[in-house]
Amino acid sequence: MMPFAGCGQSEGMPAAQTGEGSEDTGSQDLSDDPAAQESSAKEQGRKVSALSISKEVASMYRRQVPQIAVDACAYSRGETKTAILSAKELPSVCEVCRDDTDEVVYTGSVRLLRDAGEGEDRQTAVVDFTEVTAPGKYYLRAPLLGESYSFAVEEDAVDTLLRQTLRRYYTNRCGIALTQEYAGEDAHGVCHSADAVLASDRSIAVDVTGGWHMNERADRFTETCAQIVANLLIAYELNPDAFGDDSGIPESGDEIPDILNEMLVGVKWLMKMQDQHSGGIYSAALTEAAPGANLANARVNVQPPTMEATVATATALAKFGNVFRTCDSELATNCLRAADRAYQWVVLADTEDGPADGVFTAAAELYRATGGEEYRRMLEQFFETEDFYDRVMDEPALFQGSVTYLMTGQKIDKEVADQLMKSLVKKAEETARAAKMTLCGAVIEGENAAEEAEHLLQSMQLLAVCDRVSYSYEYTTLLSEHLHVLCGRNEKACDYLNGSEGDSVTEGDPGILNRPVDNARLAAALAMLLAEGY
């Protein structure tokens, strides 16, 4: 495992590995700009022949696209297990082999899904190997096609992936020492513990210690941090039982779910980033160091407040305050007060074009937490706009705010709630119908790997919420299908989860696990799958 890069000790960071025997203790480039995450994704390994070949040739081999696409992370023992085959000519059978011994443990029949049409030179088929249930590492092999990536069969692959997803934040904590006991090879000393200075007036010192590093320069971005907290809270509220107090962080065992303890790291930093005079939220804490310098002791400068950072923080703090009040009522109250101050700054600073969509989400969270009339009136202002219901399922801020409105215990407009539910179900049914028409079980749209991953995540978040609001076995099954597609079981064998630097399929995209907000969004789908005991 490579050293922690956020403190300037290393230029690159490894992506998470999933599967048997690959505990995720790796830190990674938590940048909200994928282009800034060079060397942050580690290529997924696959089975190669026993021939002695050079590293250069092996590297070229690993970058080929296999014609047998599997979930390159893991399958759970009891679930349906399938792989997608895509080639000009297909065999009739496919073998499942042990990764360490090459022993054939199962032979399955290949079922054609789509013959090559006019102008096409590839057929697509599926092979079912559900009968393989023994935990271990495997790969698929077939005549004409060669071999697939290696993959694992685990007792509960979803729970394993959820734990790895959450651990990525711990290994990027800033301002404290990470000991070897908890961080393993990512252990490092205290970093960025000194006061920072305001970029607008360097004579003013401010304490903005804490939070998470978000790129290899150890920068911290407020809007990104707030979105992480908000999305992790969605995951927690969908299924609190999915999150225990035993994930192996210093706070484990304190009778507070570790996901809430991890969010506290972000929440306390967000509160430090609030300008005490105006209520606005500083947009970033950036390190100042020459290229190649050790960043651990670098000076930090704090960027001025922005609308985006402030409204995102108001949303996150309000949501966290509402959830955390049973754990620490005083801290929860402070969160709600800070959220209201940030909200007021946004309302006063808003443009003459009307409030941005993010204001709707913040108002929804504050109304749910407090029942304040001011927030209710803001929500009504949005409900009354001509195109609100046309946009509500496609605009992330409106979608999240609407879900919050439906979950609130405060007084609501029943007609509005009914319309929102209809819009939610309609969109979910459209997603389900479209997914059933595909060969892999999910619609993949976008001009590049990052856009395709974004589309898959949006669909998964929609299905997870709908499954929570109105349980449907169909939604649970579709969620599982989307997860497998995300992890590589698609016609292009693209691993959207881990990404692959230099891979022609992922086009250098670092993968969802190396994008902090998307990493948190994935947790919601995983939590909902665990809620249904999948």
Secondary structure, DSSP 8 states (H G I E B T S, - for coil): ----GGGTS-S-------STT----------SSGGG-TT------B---SS---HHHHHHHHTS--SEE--SSEEETTS--EEEEEESS--SEEEEEETTT--EEEEEEEEEEE---TT---EEEEEE-TT--SSEEEEEEETTTEE-B-EEEES-HHHHHHHHHHHHHHTTB-SS-B-HHHHGGG-B---S-S-EEETTEEEEEE----SB--STT--EEHHHHHHHHHHHHHHHHH-GGG--S-SSSTTTTSSS-HHHHHHHHHHHHHHHTB-TTT--BB-EEEEE--TTS--TT-EEEE--B-HHHHHHHHHHHHHHHHHHTTT-HHHHHHHHHHHHHHHHHHHHH--TT---HHHHHHHHHHHHHH--HHHHHHHHHHHTSTTHHHHTTTSHHHHHHHHHHHH-SS---HHHHHHHHHHHHHHHHHHHHHHHTSSSSS----SSHHHHHHHHHHHHHHHHHHHHHS--HHHHHHHHHHHHHHTT-STT---TTT--TT-TTTTT---GGGSHHHHHHHHHHHHHHHHTT-
